[in-house]
């Protein structure tokens, strides 16, 4: 599946690590959806999901090209990389990313001490309780210590959002990651990625990271 829109003005379908959906000209490495959340004019209202099935998909699938905002069907969302999608509360798609989905579910099973691999509906239900506040519908966050977080988690510290990689924080942007921040391992941070997903990362799941992550990791400021 390949999704493209030939418009001079970017659509409001780029997702931040906070789960917010904004307009930006960058496309990102992955896409996904939460159901149809746009109107006939391709504009978003107040609704940010129609389903608890928040998935993260490949950009291209078998060469099929689809409208990113077909009327009444689905709203294509775009993520800079998978760490961004996980932070926003999404998980790998079980169809177009089958191997990644199985790896995610297996790590979830190990992390949560389950006797069998969880089904998508069970993971979605647990993630939904952790990704948004029921009353305000804003992202749920939790306090954490930087040195205790696995690679791939997303945090906010001193007002800046970044990726945890090798114990350091790489500031996030739509274009990629910037040079790592020098921070003590005991730094207190605001964890954006849902706790269930963080546990899954700690159990061995490795998300797809933007290529800038490795180059940014070697720098510091």
N, C-alpha and C positions, 0 to 999 in steps of 0.2 A: 504494500500500500504506500502510495506517495501522495502527500498533500501539499498543495501549493495554492497561493492566492495572488493573482496579478492585480494588485491595488497600489495606488500611490501612498495611501495612508495605512499604516499597520493596523491590523485587527487587534482587538483587546483579547488576546489569547496566549500571552506569555506569562509563565508562572514563576513567582518569586519563591525563595526558600520558606517564606512565611505563609505560603499558600495563596497569597493575593494574586489576582490576575490583572495584568496591565497590558498596555500597548507598547511594543518595542519592535524595531526593524530586524533585530537578530532572530534567527530561527532556532538555534539550539541543536543538540544531538539526538534528542528523543521527543516523542509526543505521547499524548494520552487523552483521557476524557473522564468526565463525571456525569455523563448524560447531556442532554440538550439544555443549555443555559443561555441561549441567545434568542433574540426576536427576529422578525422577518427582515429587519434592516441590519442584521448582523451586529446588533448592539446587545451588551449585557445589561440586565436589570440588577435587582438586588440578590437574586438567587445565585448561589455559587456551586450547587450540585443538585442533581435530580436522583442520584443513586449513591449508595454506599460503596459501590464498586469503582474505586478510584485506581485506574491502571496506568501503567507507563509502558509505551510501545516503541517499536522501531519506526524510523521515519519512512522507510521504503519496505514494502511487503509485496513480493511477486509482481512488481511493476504496475500495480493497480493505482490509478490516480483518482483521488476523491476530493470533493468540495470540502473545505475545512469547516464550513458552517451551513450544511444543508438544512432547509426549513423543517423544524420539528423532529429532527433525527438525532444529531449529536453535535457537540462542539469540540473541535480539535484544540488541544492545549499543547504548548511547547515548553520544553525544559532545557536549560543550558546543559545539564548532564543528569545522570541518575541520582547522584547525591542530592541534587536540588529537588528532584521528584520525590525521593524518599522523605526529605525534610518537610515537604508540603503535604505528606500523608499518603502518597501513592505507593503502589507495589508493582512488581513486574507482571506484565500480561501473560496469562497462561496459554495464549494462542500463538501470538507472533514471537514471543520470547520464551518458548517452552522450557528450554534448558535453564535459563536464568530463573524462571518461576520455580522450577523444581529445586534448584539450589537454594533459593530464598526460603521456600517452604521447609526444606530439610534443616536449614540453619535455624529457622523458627522453632521447629520441633525440638532440636537439641537445646536451644536457649531456654525453652519453657518446660522442658522435662516431660514432653508428651510421649505417649506410647506409640503413636502413629503420626504420619505426616498430616498436618492440618489441611482442611479444605479451604478454598478461597473465601467462601462465605463466612467462615469462622474468623479468619484473619481480618477480613474487611470489617466485621462487627467490632472486633477489639480495637482496630485502628481508628474507627470512627469515634469511639469514646475518648481517644487520646489526641486526636488531631484538631478538634474544634470545640469551643465552649458552646453548650447547648443553648444558652440564653443569648449571648452576644454574637455567636457564630465566628468569633475570632479564634486564631490559632491558640491551642493550649501549649504552654511551655513549662519547663521544670528547671529548678536550679541544679547545677552540676559542678563538678571539679574537672578542669581541663584534662589533667593527667589520668583521669579514670575513664575517659571516653575512647571508644574505638575509632579507627580510621573510617571516614565516610560520614560521620555525624556532622551536623551543622549546628552552629551556635551563634549567639550574639554576645559581644563583649564590648563595653565602652561605646555602645551605639552602632557597632559595625558587625555585619553578618559575615561569617566565614566557615570554611571547611576545616575539620580536624584531620590532620595528616601527620603522622609521626610525632604526635605530641605538640604540634604547633597549629596555629590558626592561619589559614590562607584567606584573605578577604575576597568575597564573592562579587562578581559583576556579570552582566549579561554577556560580555565579551570573553570572560574567563576569570581565572584567579590571579590575584596580584601577589607580590612577594610576601612571604610569611611574616607574621608579627612575632616579635620576641616577647614571650610571656612565660612566667613561671608555671611549672606543672600544677601548683596548688591554686592557680587562679580560679576564682569563681566565675562561672559563665551561665548564660541562659540557654538551655538546651531546646532547640527547635524541633529536631527530629523526634517523632513519637517514641516513647520508651520501649515499646515492643519491637520496633524496628532497630533501635540502638542495641538491644539484646541480641537481635538477629545478626547485626554487624559484628558484635563481639564474638558470636559463635562461628564466625568465618565467612559470612556472605561478603563478596567483594563487588561493590557497585561500579558501574561505568563512570569514570571520571574524565572531565575535560582535559585535553592534552596539556593545557597550561598548568595543571596541578603539579606536575613533576618539576617543571622549570621554576614555578613559583616557590616550590618547597626549598629549593637551594638558595634562594635569596632571603633577605630579612630586612626589616626596617623597624 
